[in-house]
Amino acid sequence: MSRTEPGKRVALVLGSGGARGYAHIGVIDVLEARGYEVVAISGCSMGALVGGVYAAGQLDGYRDWVCQLDYFDVLRLVDVTWSPMGAMRASKVMSKLESLIGSTQIEDLAIPVTTVSTDLVRQREVWFQSGSLLRAIRASIAVPGVITPVHIGDQVLVDGGLLNPLPIIPTVSAQADFVLAVNVTAHSPRPVSLDDLLASAEPTLEVPEEEAVDSQQFSGWIEDVRGVTRRLLDGLSSSGGDDDADEVGGRRAWGRLDMMLASFDITQAALAKYKVAGYPPDVLIEVPKTVCGAYEFHRAESLIRLGQYLAMEALDRHEGRVHHGWGGNEALVVEPPQMPDDVETGKP
């Protein structure tokens, strides 16, 4: 029996969005610090990874690892393959995850977890609620064209964000007081940078001065490293070298990786809006997709701080509504929804 006080049981929805998904870690930090109990997790892509690692009790180890990664560490994790189905195998990342979660089975986790993938053959969602957690995460993070898919039987499984970047439905039957969703591909009326958001967050988070200095030093050579990454991945299928890159307004050279990830981001942002409209969560935290590129995995520490800041703001509003009686805090107990026609369950 849970000893959590009434109103503190939360069903957590963690969306896809590449490196921006590090913000999920900050959200979990704040939930724990305020005494909330996560009773169910539904995640897609990076959300599946963070949610799965958290449910397995290994989030601290994962955080320690990613916060130590610099630009060149991230480049060293790129394991290029000549497969026509993707530029990378992600085996180095998965080896690190295996050292953390091992052979953990989803059904053995203390917190019920659903990870979402997309089956290219049947063109439908696949929900993993049992079987190997490691393989379920691997299937959910397989960005089409970038990370090779996972084959299970006749299924060809890729990133769940292709159909459902913010999987709210799997949590609606949880016996929770409220559903909190974190959308890390949110559209913003104007482009907003990570530095801009952190500038307003720093007084609240009391970030050490040396961290801000490091961030400024790193930002000066991000373009160089990003260019190396682009050339590395674009070179796999490019016959014309730099001829594939086009200058847009004289400001940016767009490579094949840029085009794929930018297109994927736009699609996910639009789909997430529809998911929120169809099943509005009680608390919605939105990280603008402009804060950083989907593959800027060297920015973990700053993105975690951003997640903390946005979570504090969102929970302040939620707790204010509950305190003043503007929002109910009764347990959300509903009949399990019928599995949508375009969804399958999987057992990786």
Secondary structure as GFF3:
##gff-version 3
##sequence-region A 1 348
A	DSSP	beta_strand	9	14	.	.	.	ID=ss1
A	DSSP	three_ten_helix	18	22	.	.	.	ID=ss2
A	DSSP	alpha_helix	23	33	.	.	.	ID=ss3
A	DSSP	beta_strand	37	44	.	.	.	ID=ss4
A	DSSP	alpha_helix	46	55	.	.	.	ID=ss5
A	DSSP	alpha_helix	59	66	.	.	.	ID=ss6
A	DSSP	alpha_helix	71	76	.	.	.	ID=ss7
A	DSSP	beta_strand	86	88	.	.	.	ID=ss8
A	DSSP	alpha_helix	91	101	.	.	.	ID=ss9
A	DSSP	three_ten_helix	106	108	.	.	.	ID=ss10
A	DSSP	beta_strand	113	119	.	.	.	ID=ss11
A	DSSP	beta_strand	124	128	.	.	.	ID=ss12
A	DSSP	alpha_helix	133	140	.	.	.	ID=ss13
A	DSSP	beta_strand	145	147	.	.	.	ID=ss14
A	DSSP	beta_strand	150	152	.	.	.	ID=ss15
A	DSSP	beta_strand	155	159	.	.	.	ID=ss16
A	DSSP	three_ten_helix	160	162	.	.	.	ID=ss17
A	DSSP	three_ten_helix	169	171	.	.	.	ID=ss18
A	DSSP	beta_strand	178	186	.	.	.	ID=ss19
A	DSSP	alpha_helix	194	205	.	.	.	ID=ss20
A	DSSP	alpha_helix	209	219	.	.	.	ID=ss21
A	DSSP	alpha_helix	222	234	.	.	.	ID=ss22
A	DSSP	three_ten_helix	241	244	.	.	.	ID=ss23
A	DSSP	beta_strand	246	248	.	.	.	ID=ss24
A	DSSP	beta_strand	252	254	.	.	.	ID=ss25
A	DSSP	alpha_helix	256	278	.	.	.	ID=ss26
A	DSSP	beta_strand	283	288	.	.	.	ID=ss27
A	DSSP	alpha_helix	300	323	.	.	.	ID=ss28
A	DSSP	beta_strand	343	346	.	.	.	ID=ss29
###
